[in-house]
Amino acid sequence: MTIDFSNLNTSASAGVSTSGNSASAGAGNKSKPSFQSLLAELTDYVNGTPGERMEKMILARLGVTEAQLKNMPPEEREKIMEKVREMLKKEMEAQRQIQQKASGVQTSTPV
């Protein structure tokens, strides 16, 4: 499983709050997220279910953060979520095929 962190800067600065010092953490340099905001985002990602993680990765591939998604008009949000569902189905099918091939190789190997 690969993790796409290409949109990490965008999503981390888009409103991830940390406990305590979020106002002072990124106040000086708005182009770079603070360590605390990155840590909070990573923790949120790790604590999520596999489905939530896949959804976040797909949103990142589409270049959309969760905060941006929440602020979109309903029609636009539904279009994005339809793309997410489509990509999620493709990813799940690819994983299923990989598992089938792996199990087929294991059962046909002489012992």
N, C-alpha and C positions, 0 to 999 in steps of 0.2 A: 504494500500500500504506500503510495506516495502522497505527500502533503504539499499542497501548493500554497506557499506563503507569499506569492507575488503581490497580493493586495493587502498585506499585513499593515503597511503604513497607512493606507487609506482607512481601513476599518478600525484600526486602533485609535486614530485621531478623530474618528467620527462620533465619539461619544461614549467610549468605554470609561466608566468611572471606577475608581479604586477607593478603598476605604481610607478615609483620612485626608490625604494630601494630593488629591487630584487637581486642585486648582493651582497649586504651586509647582506641581511636577512638570507640566508642559507649558507653563506660562512664558518662559524665556525663549523657547525655540519651538514654534508651531509646526515646522516642517518635519521634525523628527518626534516620534512618539516617545513617551517616557518609559523607563524600564518597568515601572509599576503598571502602566496601561498594557504593555506587551505581556507582562506576567498575568494580569487579570484575563486577557484575551486567551492566552494559552491555557490557563486553568479552566476557563469556561469551555474551551474546546475539548480538553481531556476529560472533563467531567460529563460531557454529553454522551448520549447514546450513539451507537454506530450510525444510525439513521440521521441523527442531528449533525454528526460530523460530516457525513457525505453531503448533506444539504448545504452546509457551510462551505465545503470545498467547491461544490458546484456554483454556489453564488459567487465565490471568489473567481472562478473561471469566467463567469459572466461579467465580472467587474462591478458587482453590486454588494454593498454592505447590508447588514441587517437593519441598521439605522436608516439607510437610504430606502430600503424596501418598505419599512414602516411609514415613511413620509410620502410614499408614492400615492397617486390617485388610485382608487380601487381597480380601474380598468388596466392600468399599466402594471400594477402589482400582480394581477391575475395572469397577464401575459408572461411575466417573469416566472411566476410559480408554475405555469404550464411548461415552460422550458426546463425548469428544475425537475419537474416530474418526468418529463421525457428523457432527460439526461440520466436521471436516477434509474429509470427502467433499463436503459441501455447498459449502465454500469452493473446493475444487478444481473442482467443477462450475461454479460461478459464474465462476471465472477462465477456464475453457474456453469458456463461452458468450461472455464478453467478447472473447476472442481470435477466436472464430469470427465475431462481428459485425464486429470490426475488420478482419479479413482479407476479409470479404465486401464491406465498404464500399470497401476499397482496390481490389479487382478489378473492381468495377462502375463506378468513376469513369472517365469518358472522359479519354484522354490527349491 
